[in-house]
Amino acid sequence: MQFQVPQFIEVEDKIFGPLTLKQFIYLTGTFGLAFALYSLISKVSTVLGIIAGIPCVGFGLALAFYKFNEKPFLNIIESAVKFYFSEKLYIWKKKEETKPQETIRIVQQMVNPNFAIPKLSDSRLKDLTWSLDIKQSTTPLMNQKGQNNI
């Protein structure tokens, strides 16, 4: 038994010419709101009526056609409203910075007051690190006398 599998389910049907049903509703609603604002405000001034209608028309055009990261503008508005009204928890704890010498002194007091931790300069420490890295990478290839096994 064969069944027909729907294809292109992401694409909405164009009902009103090049517009989908959602786009048509967004545009008619916002143009209707813009016309209502224009008719109310145009009694005072025609220019004010046009200026009041421009944001409504822009919002309707954005709802109908604008996509950000392949998501409709309505999803962006919904996410912004949820973010604005949701609870936010900000946690920040400032840690007091300790100096290396102070840390060494604290460790010495905790372990043993007579125990001395050796001091290394930066260059000596880098030399030791470099020599350890080199010895680790060459050790499997060397025998005990330092000769290559290869």
C-alpha positions as CSV (number, residue, x, y, z in Angstrom):
1,M,0.0,0.0,0.0
2,Q,1.5,3.3,-1.0
3,F,0.9,6.7,0.6
4,Q,1.6,10.1,-0.7
5,V,4.1,12.0,1.5
6,P,3.6,15.7,1.6
7,Q,6.6,17.7,0.3
8,F,7.6,21.3,0.8
9,I,5.8,21.6,4.1
10,E,7.8,24.7,5.1
11,V,6.4,26.7,2.2
12,E,3.1,28.3,2.9
13,D,0.4,28.5,0.2
14,K,0.0,31.7,-1.7
15,I,-3.7,32.5,-1.4
16,F,-3.9,36.3,-2.2
17,G,-1.7,36.7,-5.3
18,P,1.9,36.6,-4.1
19,L,0.9,36.8,-0.4
20,T,0.2,34.1,2.1
21,L,-2.8,34.3,4.4
22,K,-0.7,35.5,7.4
23,Q,1.0,38.2,5.3
24,F,-2.4,39.3,4.0
25,I,-3.8,39.6,7.5
26,Y,-0.8,41.5,8.8
27,L,-0.9,43.9,5.9
28,T,-4.6,44.5,6.0
29,G,-4.6,44.9,9.8
30,T,-1.8,47.4,9.9
31,F,-3.0,49.4,6.9
32,G,-6.4,49.5,8.5
33,L,-4.9,50.8,11.7
34,A,-2.8,53.3,9.8
35,F,-6.0,54.5,8.0
36,A,-7.9,54.8,11.3
37,L,-5.0,56.9,12.8
38,Y,-4.9,59.0,9.7
39,S,-8.6,59.6,9.7
40,L,-8.6,60.6,13.4
41,I,-5.5,62.8,13.3
42,S,-6.0,64.3,9.9
43,K,-8.8,66.5,11.4
44,V,-6.0,68.4,13.1
45,S,-3.3,68.1,10.4
46,T,-2.8,65.9,7.4
47,V,0.9,65.7,7.9
48,L,0.5,64.5,11.5
49,G,-1.9,61.8,10.2
50,I,0.7,60.6,7.7
51,I,3.5,60.6,10.2
52,A,1.4,58.6,12.7
53,G,0.5,56.0,10.1
54,I,4.1,55.4,8.9
55,P,5.2,53.4,12.0
56,C,2.1,51.2,11.7
57,V,2.8,50.5,8.1
58,G,6.4,49.8,8.8
59,F,5.5,47.4,11.5
60,G,3.0,45.6,9.3
61,L,5.6,45.3,6.5
62,A,8.1,43.9,9.0
63,L,5.6,41.3,10.2
64,A,4.7,40.3,6.7
65,F,8.1,40.1,5.0
66,Y,11.1,40.6,7.3
67,K,13.0,37.5,8.4
68,F,16.0,37.4,10.7
69,N,18.1,34.2,10.7
70,E,15.3,32.5,8.7
71,K,12.8,33.2,11.5
72,P,9.8,35.5,11.1
73,F,9.7,38.9,12.7
74,L,6.9,37.8,15.0
75,N,9.1,35.2,16.6
76,I,11.7,37.9,17.3
77,I,9.0,40.1,18.9
78,E,7.8,37.2,21.0
79,S,11.3,36.4,22.2
80,A,11.9,40.0,23.1
81,V,8.7,40.2,25.1
82,K,9.5,37.0,26.9
83,F,13.0,38.2,27.7
84,Y,11.8,41.5,29.0
85,F,9.1,40.1,31.3
86,S,10.9,37.0,32.5
87,E,12.9,36.8,35.7
88,K,16.6,37.4,35.4
89,L,19.2,36.2,37.9
90,Y,22.5,37.9,38.0
91,I,25.2,36.5,40.2
92,W,28.6,38.0,40.5
93,K,31.0,37.4,43.3
94,K,34.3,39.3,43.3
95,K,37.2,37.2,44.4
96,E,39.9,38.8,46.3
97,E,43.2,38.5,44.4
98,T,46.1,37.0,46.3
99,K,49.6,37.6,45.3
100,P,51.9,34.6,44.7
101,Q,54.2,35.4,47.7
102,E,51.1,35.6,49.9
103,T,49.9,32.3,48.6
104,I,53.3,30.7,49.3
105,R,53.3,32.0,52.8
106,I,49.7,30.7,53.4
107,V,50.7,27.2,52.1
108,Q,53.8,27.2,54.3
109,Q,51.8,28.0,57.4
110,M,49.3,25.3,56.6
111,V,51.8,22.5,55.7
112,N,54.8,23.1,58.0
113,P,56.3,26.3,59.1
114,N,59.9,24.9,58.7
115,F,59.2,23.7,55.1
116,A,60.7,25.9,52.5
117,I,59.3,26.2,49.0
118,P,62.1,26.8,46.4
119,K,61.8,30.0,44.4
120,L,62.3,29.8,40.7
121,S,62.7,32.7,38.3
122,D,60.7,32.8,35.1
123,S,63.7,31.9,32.9
124,R,64.7,28.9,35.1
125,L,61.1,27.7,35.2
126,K,60.8,28.0,31.4
127,D,64.1,26.1,31.0
128,L,62.8,23.3,33.2
129,T,59.5,23.1,31.4
130,W,61.2,23.0,28.0
131,S,63.6,20.3,29.1
132,L,60.8,18.2,30.6
133,D,58.8,18.5,27.4
134,I,61.7,17.5,25.2
135,K,62.6,14.5,27.4
136,Q,59.0,13.3,27.5
137,S,58.8,13.4,23.7
138,T,62.2,11.7,23.1
139,T,62.1,9.1,25.9
140,P,60.1,6.4,24.0
141,L,62.6,6.6,21.2
142,M,65.7,6.5,23.4
143,N,67.1,3.5,25.3
144,Q,68.6,3.9,28.8
145,K,72.1,4.9,27.5
146,G,70.6,7.8,25.4
147,Q,71.0,6.1,22.0
148,N,68.2,6.0,19.4
149,N,66.3,2.7,19.0
150,I,65.4,3.5,15.5
